[in-house]
Amino acid sequence: MKRLPAVACSALTGASLWAGSYGVGFQTAFDLGESGAVAPRVDYLRATDSSTVAGPFSPINLSATVDCLSLGADYDYFPGETRGEGFYALAGLGVATARINVSGSTFGASSSASSRQTLVYPEAGAGYQFNWHLGAEILYKALDFRDVTFAVAGTPVAYSFSGNVQASLVVRF
C-alpha cells in the first residue's frame, strides 16, 4: 500500500452565522489501488460571531466564540486514470467536539454561558489535485450543535450553529 502524506492548510467558513472563522487541518491518504484512497483527517476551527436579537424592551447584543476540533476519515474516489491526481470526490464520517462561549448584553445587564458538545457527523466534498504537491478541496461537514441557552435581563436566549464548509489548500510533502 502506497502512503500519500499530506498537510491541508484550511480556510474555514460557516454555513450559518459565522462571519469570522479560520482553521487548520492535517490529513494523510492511504492508496487502496484502483481509483481510491482513505484519508484520515484532523481539523481545528475557531469561529467568532456577533449579532443582535430582539429583546422585549431593547435589542440584545450577542457575541460567540466556538473552538471545534474534529477527527474524521474520508474515502477519496479518483475517476481519472492517474490515482492521486486530477478531480476526486470524497465522503466520510467524523467526530467533533466544540466549546461554545456566548455572551449577551443589553442596557447594563449582561450574562454569558458555555457549553461543550460532541457529535458524530457525515461529510462530503470534492477536490482537484493539480500535481503531486498541490491541490484544492471543498468539504461540507454536517455539524449540528444544539442550542446554548441562557438569560439576559430575564430574557431567554438560545444560540446554536450547524453545518460547516471547509475550503482547503492541500500541500503534500
Stockholm file with secondary structure:
# STOCKHOLM 1.0

chainA/1-173         MKRLPAVACSALTGASLWAGSYGVGFQTAFDLGESGAVAPRVDYLRATDSSTVAGPFSPINLSATVDCLSLGADYDYFPGETRGEGFYALAGLGVATARINVSGSTFGASSSASSRQTLVYPEAGAGYQFNWHLGAEILYKALDFRDVTFAVAGTPVAYSFSGNVQASLVVRF
#=GR chainA/1-173 SS CCEEEEEEEEEEEESSSCSEEEEEEEEEEEEEETTEEEEEEEEEEEEEEEEEECCSSSCEEEEEEEEEEEEEEEEEECCSSSTTSEEEEEEEEEEEEEEEEEEEEETTEEEEEEEEEEEEEEEEEEEEECSSSEEEEEEEEEEEEEEEEEEETTEEEEEEEEEEEEEEEEECC
#=GC SS_cons         CCEEEEEEEEEEEESSSCSEEEEEEEEEEEEEETTEEEEEEEEEEEEEEEEEECCSSSCEEEEEEEEEEEEEEEEEECCSSSTTSEEEEEEEEEEEEEEEEEEEEETTEEEEEEEEEEEEEEEEEEEEECSSSEEEEEEEEEEEEEEEEEEETTEEEEEEEEEEEEEEEEECC
//
